[in-house]
Amino acid sequence: MSANNIVVRFENVSFEYEHAKPILDEVSFSVREGSKITLMGQNGAGKSTIFGLITGASQPQSGSIHIENGQTIATARQVMPREEYELTVRAFFQKCFDKKIYDIDPRIDEALEVVNLRGHEKVHSRLIKSFSGGQQARLLLASALIQNPDILLLDEPTNNLDKAGIEHLTKFLIDYTKTCIVISHDAGFLNAFTHGVLYLDVFTRKVEQYVGDYFDVVSEIALRMEKENRKNAQLAKEIQANKDKMNFFAQKGGKMRLVAKKMRTKVEEMEEAKVDVRKEDKTIRPFHIPAQKDIVGEILGITSFTRMKNHKQSTQKANIHLKRRDHLLLTGPNGIGKSTLLESIAKSTLKGASIAEGVTVGYYRQDFSTLNFEDTVFDSLYSVARRHSEQHVRSVAAGFLITADMIHAKIGDLSEGQKGLVAFARLVLQEPGILILDEPTNHINFRHIPIIAEALNSYESAMVLVSHVPEFVAKIRIDEVLDLEK
């Protein structure tokens, strides 16, 4: 096959969920062999749906999808399915193939090497649930790579990866000779290898195709919006001037009415000439997480904690005492026990840590397991709200782009990014006395991240944060750092 061959082609593809939720409207685009493409769009626009259509897991209502004959496809999923937690590493990788692979162990080691999760003699029989969130993200990535596909689909591959993991993955993708389509909100990571962008507009439900690196495309879109806004502002000015004249002539009567009629037609033409400015670049509203009132003294004390290093558990001493406005950052590589420590603090199961009595805990988990996936969005928000006012709940929800048609959807039916926005809306309604946040930027559209950072920076009570995104952490006031590796 020549490098110019088209390996994926969508022709007028339309797709909707249950006739009520249209996602794609006559979408057409193509992907050439060997290209590395970014798939962009707002949370919930339908990016993961496009992956499902490429793999054949979903079928379009109309239009056609052409995959070049003989091309193999593999997807690195965003989230480890709960039903796979009890599998061994060997069984997990064996599931990637239709037939039994007898020499799978060396292939597993090779795939784990690429994702910087080096195998050791016992790794093949370890259960998936024994790995941290960051290590599970690497396993999901390796499960796609082990298949050595012609078309590699990566859905948020940098989520939960530490700096070393992202560097490793970036190098792999730069050297990768086959076709790759990536969904990610990590701008720096994308810019390192992207040849072009497919942009899914959540309002028009169309895909726009751009050539160039990621930053080029983002600035091209921004310039286009600026141009459209300028054109519309000019037209609005002319329309108003013509309306004023039209009203003046209409009141004069006689022949002047004919002039007014002609002017009305001109105004209508100008109204039609107004451009539909891109709307999907909406960001969440700036927000404030109210802190629980009337808390005095120490909110959280940590005198010891458990960590994993070189596959061994050890207990370490600490001297952390958080009061109001004290912000603590937990650092350390994937697998050292950051999420486990956060969970044991939030659930009060760690002997060496205690939260003061009566303090409400606002806990943001990277796997969203604090959310009941069977709840509707409204019930999930209302159940934690300090103020039981439907109007207040809806108003907070709207600030997080939770629209009227989304508020009665089940949590489980939302995209991962939308679940993240619901989790933030819950924190605002909960008014917690301590925030415990585990990778709060995972899955979130990059446009929302500065707004989230500002809200956390100005939070007036105790906070414990884990994040592998240095640009995000740099925007937040941190008073103390606990490095689990040292």
FENKAJO-V469738 format. One record per helix or strand. SS is the DSSP state (2 for helix, 1 for strand). FROM is the first residue (numbers start at 1). TO is the last residue. If there is no record, write none. Layout:
SS,FROM,TO
SS,FROM,TO
This chain:
1,6,17
1,21,32
1,36,41
2,47,55
1,62,67
1,73,76
2,82,84
1,88,88
2,89,94
2,104,114
2,123,125
1,127,127
2,128,130
2,133,145
1,151,155
2,163,175
1,179,183
2,187,191
1,196,200
1,207,211
2,214,252
2,256,273
1,300,309
1,312,322
1,327,331
2,338,346
1,353,355
1,361,364
1,376,376
2,377,384
2,390,399
1,410,410
2,411,413
2,416,430
1,434,438
2,446,457
1,462,466
2,470,473
1,480,483
